[in-house]
Amino acid sequence: MSNINGFGQLIDILKKNPKKIVFTEGSDPRILEAASRLLASNFLAPILVGDPDEVYNSAAESGYNIRGAQVLNPENFDRMDEMIDLFCELRKSKGVTKEQARETLKHANYFGTMLVKMGIADALLGGATYSTADTVRPALQLIKTKPGNNIVSSCFILVRQSATGGNEVLAMGDCAINIHPSEDDLVEIAGEIAKCAKIFGVDPKIAFLSYSTLGSGKGEDVDKMHNAAEKSKAQYPDLKIEGELQFDAAVSPRVARTKCPDSEVAGHANTFIFPDINAGNIGYKIAQRLGQFDAYGPILLGLNAPINDLSRGCNALEVYSMAIITAALA
């Protein structure tokens, strides 16, 4: 993880302003291993959700030292009445009763999200044992999108060692949340992914991907990506944006010289906007499995506070890495 361009930068950010991150699956051995590693540092304090006996027994069985970790149990949380009142206020349009709120808040994903809403934690990482939807739903209901944002989107950061010994870092989105984003959704996604890329030291050169390069192909999907690229250029005049582009024209200087010689992005793109979740999910996994890139994400973008989702197949190093990414976004 220390090999990531920008990870040292993220840790420096956190050392200047340490954060608290809540893990919703406090007794999972992968979470405990990551938490023990974070506790040995001084820039990020883990809060583990769960029954303290279960959490400490699981840590002891796995051989992880989590002394100093805060363990909060939804069954006897000392500020539960306050949490219930706030939850009812946030969900009053749905007519949620105190009894319903109490039941819902027994679930770690909702309890953890409310810890962020109340300012007890700065960020949340969940999903080691449940679906992306179970992480995103409470976030949308309780944390909500940032002012000016209409959607939550996602980004993967892909990293591999380059031949020169440094790191090649790419940003890709949306590969996990929006199934069929509209033109306007894609504009918002591009702006959010550009901000995320910059946190990792990437100067974003954004390619809107298609099966066509600047009008070489025809069809609704081509029009969508072309129009989204044009709208993005108007909305973000300071960003380098091109589209629509085929992937080879986006990354190969030789192909770009033939297909779009006047573009400053084509041939050098490092930030990729996919037309839909099908293309995005397939694309990042091809890069990960055949291109030997490490993939970090999905990093959720557009929320009022950093909430991130782990893949259920994650390992402890990925949990540790995603914790640092999530907290740095705070």
N, C-alpha and C positions, 0 to 999 in steps of 0.2 A: 504494500500500500504506500509505503514511503516513496515508491518509485513514481508516484503520480505527480506530474507537472501540476503545481497548484495545491497539492495536499499539504506540503510544508507551509504554504501560504495560508491554507484554511486553519491549520493548527496555530499559526501565528495570530490570526484573527481571534481565535478562541482564547489564546493565552492572555490577550489584552482584555478580553471581556468574556470570562467563563460562563457557560450556560448549563442549564439542567435539562436533561432529556428523559422522557418517560418511555419505558419499554412495556408494552401491554402484556407480553408473555413472560412474566418474571421468573418462572421456574424452568423455562426451557434451557437445556445445557448450553446451547449456542449463545443464547442471550447472556447467560451467567459468565461464560468465558470472555465474551466481549466486555461485559460490565467489570469483571475483575481487572482487565487490561486498562479500561478507562479510569478505574479507581486508582491505579498506579500512576496515572498522569494527573495534572492539576488544572486541566482546561475544560473538563466536561464531567458533570456529576450525574450518574444514572439514578433514576427513580424506577423501582421495579414494582409492577402491579401484581398482587397475588397474596395468598395466605403466607405470612412470614415463616411459619413452621415448614410449609412445603418448600418455600424458596430456599431457606437455609439448609434444609435436609438435602435438597437437590444439589446445592452448591457443594456441600460436604461430600456427597457421594461422587460427584464429578471431580472433586479436588480443586475447586476454585475458591479463592479468598475474596469474599465480597463484604468484608468488614468496612463499615462506613457508608454502605449503600442505604438509601432510604427505601423501605419497603412499605407500600400502602395497600391496604386491604379494603375493597369496596364494602365488605360486610361490617366493618366497624370504623370507618373513616370519621375522624372527629369533626369534620366540616360538612358532613353529608346533608344536613338540613339546608345549609346555605347552597350547596351544589344543586339540590332538588329544586329549590326556589328559582335559581338561575335557569336551570334546565326548562322548567315550566314556562318561564318568561320567554325563553328563546323559541319554544315550541308552542306558544299560546295559540297561533293560527290553526294548529292541529287539535286544539282542545285537550292537551295532555294533562291528566290529573296527577296529583302528587304520588298516588299509589303506583300509577303506570311509570312515572319517572323513577321511583325507587327501584322497581323491577328492572327497567332498562339499564339503570346505572350499576346494576350488579354485573353487567357484562363489561369485561376489561376494556374493549375498544371504545365504548361510550364513556366509561369512567376516566380512562386515560385522556380522551379528547377534552373532557371537562376540566381536567387538571391543567391543560394548556389554556383553555378559555379563561380559567380563574387566575392565571398567571403563576400558578404553583410550579409549572414546568414551562420551558421556553419552546419545546419541540417534542414531537412524538415519532416513534418508530414501532411499527407493528406488522403483522402479517406473516410471521414465521410459521404459524400453524393455521391461518385462515386466509380467505380470499382478498384480493385487491378491493372488491366491492365493500367488504366488511371494514376496511380501513377508510375508504373514501366516503362512504355514506355518512358516518358520524361527522366527518370533517365538513362536508357540504352542509349538513343540517345545523351545525353548532359554530364552526369557525367561519364558514362562508367565504365567498371569493372576495378578493381585494377590490376596493373602489375602482371602477373603470374596467374591471374584468368581468366577462360574462361566463367564462368556462374555467374548469380546472383542466390542465393538460399535463403532459409528462415528457421527460427528457431522459435519454440514456447518455452517459459520458463513456466513451470507449477509448481505451489507452493501450498502447503497445510500445515497446522499445523500437526506436528507429535505427536504421543502419548506421547512422552517425553517432549513436550512443545516447542521444537524448530521448525524448518521448514524443510520440505522435498522439495527439489528443483530438478526438472528434466528438461532436454533439449531434444527436439524432432524435427526431420527434415527429409526431406524437406516436409512440409505439405501444401504448398501453391503455389509454383512457378513451379517447374520442374515436368512435367506430367509423363514422362518415362525416368528418369535419366539413363545414361549409367554407366558402371563400373567406368570409369574415372571421370564422374560427381560425383558419390557417394564418391569417394576419396576426391575430392575438398570440397564437402558438409561436410564430416566428419571433415576435418581440420578447416573449418570455424565455425562449430557448437561447436567444442571443445574450440576455442578461445572465443566464445560468452559465453559459460557455465562458463568459468573461471572468466569473468567479474562479474558474479553473485555468486562468491565464491564456485562454484562447481569444485571438482577435477574430471575431466571427466573419466568415465569408460564406454567405447563406445561399444554398441552391434549393430551389423548389423543383422537386424531381417528378419526372414524367416519362412516358415512352416516346416523347417528342422533344426536339431541341429547337426552341424559338421558331415554332411554326412548321417544323418538318413533318409533323403528323397532325391528324385532325381528329376531333371528337370532343364530347362533353368534358371528359376528364382532363384533356389537354387545356381546354378553355378555362376550366376551374383553376388549374395551377398557374397558367399564364396570368389570369386576372388577379389571383391572390398575390403573385409576385409584384405586379404593377401597383396594387393597393398598398402593399408593404413598403415599396420604394417611396410612395407618397407619404405614408404614415411615419416611416423611420428614415428620414433623409440622411442621417449620419451613418447608417449601416450599409455594408456592401452586400447587395442582393442581386441575384439573377434568376430568371426562370421564364418559361419552363425549360428544364435541362434533362437530358438523359444522363444516367450515372457516369458513363464513360466521359462525356463532355464536361461533367462537373469536376472530375478528379484527374483526368489525363491531359497534361499540357499539349501533347501531340494531337490528340483528338480535338481539343478546344481550338487549336490553331486553324483546323480545317472547318469546324462547325460554327464557331462563334469567335472569330479572331479579335473582335473589339471589346470583349468582356474582360473585366478585371477579376471576376469571380471564377469564371469557367476555367477548368484545369487546376484550380487551387482551392476549391471549396473544402471547408472543414465542418460546416454546420448544415445538416440536411433536413429538409421539411418534406415529409412523405404525404401522398395524397389521401391515404386512409390507414386504418390500423392494420389491415392485412399486409400492405406493403411495408409498413414500418416495423411490425413484429418480425416478419420474414427477413427484412433487410438487416436489422441489428443482430439477429441470430446468425446470419451468414457471416457477418464481420467477426462475430465472437468465435464461431466454431471453425471457420475456414481461414479467417484472417488473423487468428491468434491475438485478438484484442481482448483485454479484460473489460467487462461491461459493468458499469455502476448505475443502478437504477431499478425500477423507474423512480426518478426524482419528480415529485408532484409540484406543479407550478400554478400560480394564480390564486393560492389560498392566503388568508390573512395571517396565518402562522404556519411554520414548516411542519408538515405531517408527511411521513413517508412510509412506503410499503416495501416489505421484504418479499423475496420470492420464497415459496415454501421449501425449495431445495437449497436455501442459502447455507453457508457455513459461517463459523464464528468470525473469520476475517472479514467476510462481506458485511456482517452485522456491525463490526467495529468501524469499517470504512463508511458505511451508510450513516452511522451515528454521527461521525465527524462532518460528513456532507450536510446532513439534516440540520445539525446545530449551527454550522457556519452560515446556513441560509437565514438563520434568525438574526 
